[in-house]
Amino acid sequence: MDKKGMNNITKKALGLEKRFGLSPNLNNSYIAAIPDDALLTPTDISNVTGLSTRQIRRYCESGQLRTYCFGRKYVIYGVDFKNFMKDSIVRGRTLKELIN
């Protein structure tokens, strides 16, 4: 399946999740309390998530975590970190269960 076809499936899956109330929420009040316009570093995110700073940098380098890079310094907006966390939530129900 090509990339465009996969994107259409992903959009449909997200639409079904929203329709049935299965969209992920940030239940962690500490993460939800981070202002959207806060500027975070990989060290800040490492302290919140418990992941290593190097792993956070890998997410930045791969594009999984939206960042701004100045030389070798990464800056992440709070809203981008929250979106990354929402996208990383493991969903308990599969789309197959919704359809059946």
C-alpha positions in Angstrom: 0.0 0.0 0.0 1.3 3.4 -0.9 1.9 6.2 1.6 -1.2 8.2 0.4 -3.4 5.1 0.9 -2.1 4.6 4.4 -2.7 8.3 5.2 -6.4 7.9 4.2 -6.7 4.8 6.4 -5.1 6.7 9.3 -7.5 9.6 8.8 -10.5 7.3 8.8 -9.3 5.5 11.9 -8.8 8.8 13.7 -12.3 9.9 12.6 -13.8 6.7 14.0 -11.9 7.1 17.3 -13.3 10.6 17.6 -16.8 9.6 16.7 -16.9 6.8 19.3 -15.2 8.8 22.0 -11.9 6.9 21.9 -9.6 9.8 21.2 -6.6 9.8 23.5 -6.6 12.3 26.4 -3.7 13.5 28.5 -4.8 12.1 31.9 -1.5 13.2 33.5 -2.4 16.6 35.0 1.3 17.5 35.1 1.7 17.2 31.3 -1.7 18.8 30.7 -0.6 21.8 32.9 2.3 22.6 30.6 1.5 25.8 28.8 1.2 25.5 25.0 3.7 28.3 24.4 6.2 26.9 26.9 9.7 26.4 25.5 11.1 23.0 26.5 14.5 21.3 26.1 15.1 17.6 25.7 16.3 17.6 29.3 13.0 19.1 30.5 11.1 16.4 28.5 13.4 13.7 29.8 12.6 14.8 33.4 8.9 14.6 32.8 8.8 11.3 30.8 11.7 9.4 32.5 13.3 8.7 29.1 16.9 9.5 28.5 17.9 12.9 27.0 19.5 11.0 24.1 16.2 9.2 23.3 14.4 12.5 23.3 17.0 13.9 20.9 16.5 10.8 18.7 12.8 11.6 18.5 13.7 15.2 17.5 16.2 14.0 14.9 13.7 11.5 13.4 10.9 14.1 13.2 8.6 12.2 15.6 8.8 15.1 18.0 8.3 18.5 16.3 11.2 20.7 17.2 13.2 23.7 16.3 16.9 23.2 16.0 19.5 25.9 16.5 22.9 24.2 15.8 22.8 21.2 18.1 20.2 22.8 20.5 16.6 21.6 20.3 13.6 23.7 21.4 10.2 22.1 21.7 6.9 24.0 22.3 4.6 22.7 24.9 1.8 22.1 22.4 4.1 20.0 20.3 5.2 17.9 23.3 1.5 17.4 24.2 0.7 16.3 20.7 3.6 13.9 20.7 2.4 12.4 24.0 -1.2 12.0 22.6 0.1 10.4 19.4 2.2 8.0 21.6 -0.7 6.7 23.6 -1.3 3.0 23.1 -4.9 2.5 22.2 -6.6 -0.4 24.0 -9.3 -0.9 21.4 -8.6 -1.8 17.9 -10.4 -0.4 14.9 -11.4 -4.0 14.1 -13.4 -4.1 17.4 -15.1 -0.9 16.4 -16.2 -2.2 13.0 -17.5 -5.5 14.2 
